[in-house]
Amino acid sequence: MTDKNHWKSALVLDRERRLISGSTDELAAAIRRGADLRIYTEFRHNEHIDTKSTNRELIKEVADFRVTYLLEDRWVAGIINLRQPIELPHGFGPRPSMSFFLYNQNADQAIARPYLDGQPASGKLGPAPIDDHSEMPKYHQFDGWDSGTNAPSSNFAYDFETYKFLVCDDWTEVYAHRSDGAVLSGAIDVLAEEFARGREVKVGINGLCDDLAGMSVPSMPHEVFVHCGSCYYYTESRQFIAASQPVVRVKPAVPLRYKSLEWDFGWLMPRSDGLVARWLLDPYTLKFHRSESRLAIRWFVR
């Protein structure tokens, strides 16, 4: 069967997260060009899903990381932005929530889980005790945050049998501008023509998470890539506007990790004059708030 989307392996790590093939430079170069990211792993059912089971069946998984980060122009991280937790092989988990798994290029992992059912929270913000994983020796939790709140998170590594970082590197950058809308490369006419032909649109937004770093230290340089849904072109004013898929924002760091009050999620409306309107959700309260900033943007089509 011909793979029309040209997925290929950019980086492969073994169970101990040692390099098997590819390179982090190759992975970063692909993400810099707007490539999509999926990660293939393997694990045993009774080691990862149900430790009381006698079923040692090997499970293969490919997860779709629709939000990608390029930090310091060298470090890649990806976040699953559309997943509801499931209980293999039966159905969904006990509570509705988002399941924002995060993977770094060194296979450090993380999970943030904002609940969506409105149940009262009993915990407090801040560091939380490490969970008991004695029945799951391949699970190595680094820390825990906000246990008992509406949005607990933790950072960890799980010893999957392999990690394959797969990229679909068929996006084309057609337009780029500074935060004030000044053109850096390409042409907005090309973007408008290509989207009108039905091609997909993706954006790379520079400095999207700067405000999460706080005022005390400068934010780490970073670019966040996300797919867009509906797009609009004002033909007389020649302004291009897009509506993004859900974006998970995390305070920039290497490796990228969740921590109390250092992440949120929501939707963006990037505009070709540099304005990015934000409709963000506080994961602890599930209350929305509006904000906006002016940021440099690169526009890709496929």
Secondary structure by P-SEA (a helix, b strand, c coil): ccccccccccbbbccccccccccaaaaaaaaaabbbbbbbbcccccccccccccccbbbbbbbbccccccccccbbbbbbcccccccccccccccccccccccccccccbbbbbbccccccccccccccccccccccccccccccccccccccccccccccccccccccccccccccccccccccccaaaaaaaaaabbbbbbbbccccccccccccccccbbbbbbbcbbbbccccbbbbbbbcbbbbccccccccccccccbbbbbbcccccbbbbbcccccccbbbbbbbbbbbbbbcc
